[in-house]
């Protein structure tokens, strides 16, 4: 196992809206990226809505960004999200670190190498990330919480321990996407049965900056967090996000 050799892993069904920027943020910090594409939802829920993205569209973007660093695999579906993510080990034998990233996440590049070093030098196997910025309806508003998703794994550490104090900025665009993508997501992701009733109509689409004190508790599934959106200075974003089609939109 080579020191600090990093395999990126991305499970994907849809997500072309930010896929280019997501992969661009990590491409200079990893050795290979394994993208596990599934043609059917893999989180235990199905929908009669048509997936907004095709495999061809997603694969073309990935190839353009990472070139020969890409390992693309097609799967016909998984019975649950854990099974989808479990295939990250298929090509991992020669690596020390697995860096997982979702298609709606863009990692803050100046933090990536430090986070990888942190994971490599600590005794735990799994590392939760402190630093998520969850964009809300635009690049100028965000919500924050204490969730620490596992995004780094030191596979040389043969133990189940977690360290939830790995610092890395993550720009998360889950709720700053095309509305058709969000509707598909809410029908097929792992929290599909937890979405608040009439959330899209009464909260997501009803919200405007002028109503930030009126329409509160913005998280779609978890109560008591995201009480109000916070202003975000989008001029601090990397240049490749500043040219994204959504950058200048008042509301996406």
N, C-alpha and C positions, 0 to 999 in steps of 0.2 A: 504494500500500500504506500503510495508516494505521498510525501509530506505536503499538506495543503492543496492537494489536487481536488478541484471542486467540480461536482456534477450538479447542474441546475435541473430541476424537475418542474414540469407544468402539466397538470391535468386539465383537459379542455374539451368543451362541447361547443361553446360560442365565446365571443369576446373580441371580435375584430376591431371594435371601436378604439381600444387602447392596447391591443396586442403589440403593435409596432413599438410603441413607447416603452411598454413593459420589458420586452426583450432588449431594446436598445440600452435600457438602464443597467442590465447585468452582463451584456455580451463581452465586455472587456475584463470581467472579474471572474469568469468561469472558463473551464476547459471544454466542456460539452454541455448541451442542453437537451434533455430527453423530454419530448412532448408526447404525452399519451392522450391521443384523440379518441373520443368515444362518439359513435354515431347515434347513441340514445342516451337520455338522461341517466346519471349514475348515482343520484342521491336518494333513490327509493321512491321517487314520485314521477309520474308521467303526465303529459298534457296533450290536448288535441291542437294546441297552438303550434304553428310551424316554427322550427328553429330559425332565428334570424340570420344565421351565418352558415356557410357551407364549408366542408372540409377543404375544398380547393382554395377558397378565399383565405382561410386561416394558414394553410400550409405555404401558400405563396408569400404571405407576409413574413412568416417565420424564416423561410429560405432567403428572402431578400435581406433580412436583418442580420442573421447569424451565420449564413453560408454553410461551410463545411463543419461547423460546430454542431449542426442540427442532427439529432436522432429523432425521427418522426415515426410513431407507431399508431396504427389504426386498430381500434377495438370495437366490437359490436355491442358493447354495453357491459355494465357491472351491476351487481345487485345492491351495492351500497357505496357511499363515498369512500369509506375506508378501503374497500377492495380496489377502487380506482387508484387511490393514492399509494397503495401497497406495491404497485408495479414500479415504483421509483427505485427499487433495489435491483431490478433486472440487469442494469448495466453498471452497477455501483461498485463492483469488486475492486476495481483499481483506484478508487477514490477514498479520500479521508472525510470529505464534507459533502453533504447533500444540501443544496440551497433550494427550497421550494418557493415557487412564486405563482400567483394566480394571474390570469390575463387582464384583470382590472386593477392590478397593483403595479406601481412604478416605484422602484427602490431609489432612495437618495444615494447617488453614486459615491459621494465623498464618505459615506458611512459603511459601505459594503465591505471593504477590505478589513476594516477594524472589527466589524461584526464577525466575519469569518475567522479572524485571528482569535477573537474572544471564544468562539465555539471550539476552536482547535486546542486552545490552551487550558480549557476547563474540563472538569472530571465528569460532568453530566453528559447525557447523550442528546437530549432534546432542548432546544432553546427558543423560548417565546420572545417575541419582538416588542419592545417598548418604543413607540414612536409613530403609531398609525395616525394619519390625518385623513379622516373620512370626508371627502368632498360632498357637499350637499347642494344639489341642483345647479351648481355652477362652480367655476374655479375661484370664485371670490368668497365662498362660504364653506364652512366645514363643521363637523361635529367630532368630539373626542370622547374617549372612554378608557376604561382600564383593561380591556381585553388584550391579551398577549398571544396572538396566534403563533403556533410553532412554525418557524420558517427555516431554521437551521438544524441540522442533525450531524453530530460527530459519530460516524459509524464505527470508529475504532474503539469507542467507549461502549463496552458490552454491559449496559445496565439500563434500567427504565427511568432513570432520574431526569427531572426537568429543571432548567434554570430559566426563570421568566424575566431576567434582568439584562437581556441583550439589547443594547441601544442601537437603533437604526431607524432613520426616517423612512416612512412608507406612505406614498401618495395613493390613496385608495379611492377608486372611482365607481364603486358599486352603485351608488345612488346619484351619479352624475353621468347617466347614459341615456341613449335613445329610449323613449318610453316603451316601445315594443320589446326591446331587450329586457327591460325591467319586468314587464308583465310576464315574459317567458321565464325569467329567472324565478319570480315569485311562485310560479306553478311547478317548478322542477328542482329547486335547490333543497337542501336538507331541512330548512325551517319553513317549508311550504305550508304546513298545517299550523304554524304559529303566527302567521301574518294577521295583524289586527283587521277586524271587519271594516270594509270600505276604506282601507288605509290609502290606497292610491288616489281615490277621489277626494276624501275628506282631509287628508294630511299632505301627501306628496304633491299632487297637482294644485291643491288649494293654497299652498304656501307661497308667499312672496316675501322679499326683504321687508316690506312695509308691515307685514303681518307676523314678524318674528317674535313679537311679544304676545301674540294672540294664539297662533297655532304652535303649540309646544309639544314636548315629548315626541320627538321626531323619529325615533328608531322604529322600524316596522314590526319587530317581534319582541323586543325586550322593553318592559316598562321601567320607568324610573331613571332612564339615561337619555342623553341627547335632548336635554330640556329645551335648549334653544341653540340655534346655529351661531357660530362665531365668525366674524369677518376674517378673511385670509388674504394676505398680500400676495396676489398671484404673480407679481413681478419678480418674486424670489424663486420661481420655478425654473428648471433647466430650459435651455433654448428650444429643445425639441418638443417640449410641452407648450411653449409659447406660440408655436406654429400649428398646434392642433386645431381642428375645425371648431372645437367647443370653447377655445380659450376666450374669445371675445363675446360669447353669448351671455346675455344677462341671466337667462335661465336655459338650461339644456332640456 
